[in-house]
Amino acid sequence: MAKPISHIVRRPGRVAGEPDVEVPVAADLATTPGIPLREVDVSFYSRVAPLESQNVEKGADRDWVWSVYDDDVAEYIRGHDERMKPFVDTALASGGVEPSGAPDGGDDLTEDIRRAALELGFGEVGFTRFDRRYVYESKRGWVKFPHAVCLALEQDYDQTQSLPSLEAEHAHYGTYEIESEMADRLAEFIRSRGYHAQLHSPRDPSAAVIPMFVAAGLGQLGANGQLLSPHFGSRARLMMISTDAPVRYDGPVDYGVHAFCQKCLVCVDRCPGRALVRDKVWWRGVEKNKLIYDRCRPVMAKYEGCGVCMKVCPIQKFGMPAVMMHYVETGEVLGKGSEELEGYALHDKGYFGPGQLPHFERSFFDFPHGRREDWLFEQFKERLANDDVPAEGELAEFAQNVKSAMEKSRTTRDE
């Protein structure tokens, strides 16, 4: 039975020159633009418990993953790191690069920047305040400019549908490489108009970016913890440029995702590690489905980045307009319960159709936790608890290892 429509969201086409798309939002899916949040709580947590990059907070397991990667995956990611290094280095220095042109009377550059980004190939472009409440503690002195240009680049559709696989990792990491070069060119365009442009590399992130993409109206947070955008769901890689150029902010949008995900929950049902949860909670001032990191990380590490939660999302698979129209017309989630949407294979476990999940031994989820130096101390305490007192030379080696771990946390990029 057809459902009444609350509102219709109109968005520009996926690439420059394509017609606008329409997303009908059923009345029972309408909630709030963006995401429910408590501003006072977001500000409170930013002050007393600021966010930090996973490369710092989860440094121990960032090193551990290299011990469990398949050889082909490790070789590819090492090559990717080499290819990305020039872009990351450029981004690190970008805040200090002076404009190459002069401002033209303080003109509003919003649409000029948006047009330039779309012509370069970005699929989503939005503008909002660079919300420093989401900046990582170690990057607070690095971020310079007040406005955020939010950019999303679609990764290859067919490669993505092969998740989990090395082919899908090519799409994942390859898109970072492509968008980094594109963002460099967009930054040069902004500087040519007389303003600064600081690049925020996805391989050396400065902040949690999804809240700013939501604030810019580019999508809403899905139950899988990813940004679900109109054109490609979570099948995109996100990047930002901050600038002092005069721009107008876009606003958050209600695409119906916040309520739709609670009716769908395919990603929750299909997660191999049971890392996704059905019920929303309030977390740091935001209402969301909170991922269980310790259940997710080992599966990601051992199964080519996993990504099953992306693969089985109907909005990723079929696009938001088709999914929301199907819901309006039928009250059902497009593809739910079908092999086409829900089936996936793990290389050493086999194929899993709807209702089927792999089994893992409890030991599968044992891995190092916390910061690199904290994990070294945990191992040291365990030795002492077992009356295994290190020799003097081992103590000196331990001190050097802790020092090296702390230095690595300060200088290395996210894996």
N, C-alpha and C positions, 0 to 999 in steps of 0.2 A: 504494500500500500504506500502510495506516494506521501512524502512528508512535507509539511509547510517549510518554506525557506525563510530564514531570518534575514539574511543579507547576501549579496554577491560581491566577492572581492575581484577586482580587475587588476591585472598585473601586465607589465610590458612583456613582449615575446621573449623567448629564451635567448635569442641572439638578435643583434641589430637587424632591423628590416622585417622581422617576423611580426605577425599581428598579435594584439593583446590576447591574453587568455582570461577566462572567467572561472572562478571557483565558487559554486553555490554552497552556502553553509546552512544546513538544516537547522530548524528552530531548536531542536533538542541538543544540538552541538554548540550553540552559541554560549560563550562564557565571558571572556574578557580579552581585550587586545593584548597581545604579547603573552604574558604569563602572570598568574596571581603572585604578588610579592608584597612584602612588608618593608617599606623603605627604611624605617627606623632599625629593623633587624639587620638588613643588608649593611647599613652603615656601622652598626655596632660590631658585627663580626669582622668587618674590614679593619676596625681599629684594634680590637683585642686579639683577633686570631687571623691575621692577614693570610691570603692565599699564597701558595708557593708552587713553583714549577715542579712537575713530577720528577724532573731530572734531579732535583734536590731532595724533595720529600720522599721519593721512591727510588733513590739512587742505588740502593742495594740490589733491587731486582732489575734495574736498568743494566747493570753489569751481568747479572745472572742469566738474562735471556740469551746471551751469546753462547752459553754452554748448552743450550737446548735447541737452538735454531738448527734446522736442516742445513747441510752444506750449501745447497743451491740458494737458499734464502739468505744465509749469512754473506755469501759472495755478492749477491745482488744488492743487499743493503749497504755493504761496504762501498760498492761502486756508486750507489746513490749518494752516500755521504761525501764522497770525493767530488761528485758532480755538483752537489749543493754547497760545498764549502765557499766558493767565490760569492754566491748569492748571500749566504749567511754573513760573511765578512762585510759585504757591501751594506747589508741591513744594519749591522752593528754600528757602522760609521755614518749612517745616513742622516741622523739627526743633526749632525754638524755641517752638512753640505749646504752652502748658501744658494739662494735662488740665482738662476742664470738670466732671468728677465726682471722687468720692473712691473709693479702692480699698475693696473689700468683703472685708476679712479675708484678702487674699492668695489668693483663689480662683483655681483654674486656669481660664483663659479660652479654652483651646484650642477646645473645641467650640462655645462661644458665638460666637467670631470666625468659625469655619468655617461655622457655620449662617448668620450674618449675611452672609457673603460669597456663599454659594450663593443665598440669598434675593435678593440684589442682582442675581444673574445670572451670576456667575463660574462657569465650567465645571470648573475644577480649583483646589483650595486645598490648600496644604501648609505645614508648619512645619519650620524647620531653623535652625541657627546661621547668623548673618550672617557668612559666612566672609570676613574682611578680606583674605585672600590674593588675592582676586579683585577687590578695590576698585581703581579707576583711581588712578594716582598723584596726579593733580590733585584728586581727591575725598577723599583720605584724611583730611583735616582736617574734612570736612563730615559724614561718616557717624558717627552718634552711638550707636545702640542695638544690643543684642547679638542680637536674635532677628529672623529673616526670615519674613514671611508671603508666600508665593509664590502669585501669582494669574494664572490664564490665562483669557482670554476668547476664545471661538470667533468667527472671522470668517465671514461669509456663505459658505455652501457653493457655491451656484451662481455667484456672482461669482468665487470662487476658481478654479473650473474653467475660467474664461475666460482664465487666465494664458497668455501675457503680454498685458495690456490695461489701458487706463485704468479700465475697470470693476473690474478686480481691484485696482487701486490705491485705488479708492474703498473697497473692503472692507478693505484693509490699513490705510490711514490713518484711515478712519472708525472702525475698531475701537479704535484708540488714543484717539480722542476720547471714545468711549462709556466705555471702561474707566477713563479718567482721572477722569471725573465719578463713576463708581461707587466708585473707590478713595478719592476725597475723602470720600464718605459713610461708607465703612468706617473711615477714619481718625477721623472724628468719633465713630463708635460706640466705638472703642477709647478715645478720650479721655474719653467720657462714663462709662466704667468706671474712670477714675482713672489712666490710663497715657498715655505719650507715643506718638505715631505719626508716623514720618517717611516721606513719600512719595518714592519713587524713580521719577521720571518716565521713561517709555520714550523720550521726546524729549530728555532731558538725563540720560543714564544715568550711574550712579555706579560700576557694576561689571559684570563679565561674569556674567550672571544664570543661564545655563543650568546651570553646575555646582551651584548651590544648588537649582534645580528638580529636578535629578537626585537630589541628597542628600535632598530632601523626598519622594521617591518618586512624582513626578508624570510620569515618563517616563524615557526613555534617549536618549542622543545618537545620531542617525542618521548614515548615511554622507554625507548632504547637509549636515551641520553644524548641523542644527536639532533641537530637542527633539521627539521623537515620543511623544505622549501617548496614552493608551488611547482617548479619545473622538474626537479630531479630528486625530491625528498632529501635523503641524506647522502645521495650519490654525488658529493661535491667536496672539494677541499677549500678551506676557508683561510682568508688572509686579510690583513688590514694595513692601511696607511694612515698615519695621523698627520695632521696638517694645521697650519694657522690660516689657510685660505678661507675667505668668507663663503660659507655654505649654509644652506637651510637644512634643518634636520627633518628626516622622515619620521613617521610615528609608528608605534607597534600596531599590529593588525591581528584580528581574530579570524584565523582560517578554519576554526572548528577543530583544530588538532588536539587541543588540550582535553576536550571531551571525547573526541573520536578514538584516541588511543585507548581510553578506558573501555571502550566497546570492542576494540580490536584485540589488543594484547597478544597478537601472533608472535611478536618478538619475545615476549615473556615466556610463552609456551614452548618456543623452539630453541631457546638459548641452550647450547650444549653444556655450559657450566652452571646452569641455574643461577646466573648472576643478576638477572633482572627480576624486579618485584612487581606485583600486581597493584599494590596500594600506594597512593601518593603520600608523601610526608612533607613536613616543612623542614627545609634544610638551608641554613644560613639565610633565612628570610625569603626563601622561594619555595613554592609548592611544586613538587616534582616526584617522579619515580626514581628513587635513589639506587643507582647501580652498586652491587657488592663487588668491590675491586678484587678482593682476594679470590673470588670465584671466577672472575673474568681473566685476570692476567695470565695464569698458566695456560689456558686454552688459546689465548692470543699468541703466546710465545711459541707453543708447540704445533699450532695448526695455521701457519702462514697468515698470521694476523687475524684469523677467524673471520669476523665480519658477518656472521650469520644473522645478527640483528639488523644489519643493513639489507642483506639479501632478501629476507622474508617480509620486509615492510612493504605493504601494498602501495603506499605512496611513492616509495622508491621504484617499485616494479612497474606500476601502471601510470604514475603521475597523479598529482593532487586533483586536477579537474575531473578526471575520469573516476577516481575513487569517490570523491564527494558527490558527483552526479549519480553514481550507482547507489550510494547510500540514500540520497533524496528519493530516488525512484523505487527502491526496494526495502530500505531499512536494514540492509545487509552490508557486510564488509566484502569488497570485491576480492575474490580469490581465496578467501579464508577456508581452510580445510582441504585445499587442492594441492596435488603434487606440484603443479606448476609454480605455486607461490612458496609452499612450505618445505619442499624436499631439499636435502643437501647431503653431501658426502664428506666424511673425514678420511684422510688418506690411509689410516691403519685401522679404521673402525668399520668402514662400510657406509652404506646408504641408509638414510633415515627419512622416512616419509611422515606425513601428518600423524601426530600422536606417538611417534617413536623418538627416543632420545638415547644418546650413548651413555655408557656406564664408565666411570672412572674410579679407581681405587683412591682411598683417602690420601695416600701419600702423593698422589698426583698434584694436590693443591699445597704441598709444602714447598715454600720458596723463601728467599731472604726478604725481610721486611724493613721498611724505614730508610733512613739515610745511610749512606755508606759507612760512616764512622760509627753510627749507632749499632749497625749490624756487627761490626768488628768487636765492639764492646760486649755485645750479647754472646758472641762466640767465646770471648775471653772469660766472661763470667761463668759460662758453662764449664770451661776447663777447670776453673777454680772450684766449682761446686763438686766436681769429680776428683778433687784432690790432685789435679794435674797441674802442678805449679811450674810455670815456664822458667826456663833457664835465663840467666842474665842477657845472653845474646838474643834470645827470643823476645825479651821485653823491649830491647832496643829496636828490633825489627817491627814489633807491634806498634811502637810509637811512630816509627817512620811510615807504616801503613796507614795509621790514622791521619797523619799529616797529609799524606798523598790523597787519601779519600776526601778530606776537607777541601783540598785545592781543586780536585776534580769536580766536586759539586759546584764550586764557584766558577769554573771555566768551561765545562763541557756543555754541549747542546743536548736537547731531547732526542732520544733514539726513537 
